[in-house]
C-alpha cells in the first residue's frame, strides 16, 4: 500500500507539459479545478473528462502511475458517491424505509465521482511533470506581491516544497520499517481495527524519530551553506514563459468557453 503512494514524485521528461513554465501550470491547474465544478450537465462533464485524458496522454507519464494516485483515495471516492446517491431530490426510483434513491441522486453520484477523479488526475499531473525546485520558484513568483504586506513568501514556498520533496523519502522509510517489523514476526493485518492500530505503534515511533532526524540534518546543511531566506539570493535557472505557455492558456480557455456554452445551451442535470 505504501509503495502505491505517488504524492510528490517527479518523473523527468521532455513532453509538452514538462517544458511549460511552472507558473503557467499552477495557474492553469487552478482554472481547471474551478471549471471542473462548473459542469452541470453530461456534455460539459464529458468535455472536461476528454480534456483530462488528453492532458494525461501528452504528459508522457505512464498511465499506471496515475492509477496508483487514484488507488489511495478510491475508498473515499466510493463512500462519497454512495452518500450522494441518497441525497437526491425528486420522485424516488427505489425506496426502503427512510432511504430512497432518485434520478437526481444518481446524477449527483456520477458527477461527484468523475469530478473527484479528474481533480486528482489533474493535480497529480502537476507534480509528475514539475520538479520541486521549479514549484518553489513558481510559488514564490506568484506570491511575490504579498511581500508588500510583509508576508514570508519565500519561507512559505520553501516549507511547502520541502514537505512535498520528502513525502517519497518518508514513504520509502515507512516501507523499510514495515518490512523489518514483518521480518521479526510482526503481524499487522490480523485482528480487529484496534489490534491493527496497536500494531502500527512500532512503525510510527521509529518513523517519527527518522523524520525529526532528517529535518535536523536539512536545517544543519542549510545553516552550513549560510542560508538566510530569499533576500539577495539569485537563481541558477531563470524561468520564463514561451509560446508553449500561450498554447496552454488557449487550450484551457477553449475548455472554459465550451463548458459555459454547454451549460447555457443544455438543461442542468444537477
Buried (B, 14 or more C-beta within 10 A) or exposed (E): EBEEBBBBBBBEBEBBBBEBBBBBBBBBBEBBBEBBEEBBBBBBBEBBBEBBEEBBEEBBBEEEBBEBBBEBEEEEBEEBBEEBBBEBEEEBEEEEEEEBBBBBBBBBBBBBBBBBBBBBBBBBBBBBBBBBBBBBBBBBBBBBEEEEEEEBBBEBBBEBBBEBBBBBEBBEBBBBBBEEBEEEEEEBEEEEEEEEEEBBEBBEEBBEEBBEEBEEEEEEEEEEEEEEEBEEEEEEEEEEEEEBBEEBBEBBEEBBEBBEEBBEEEEEBB
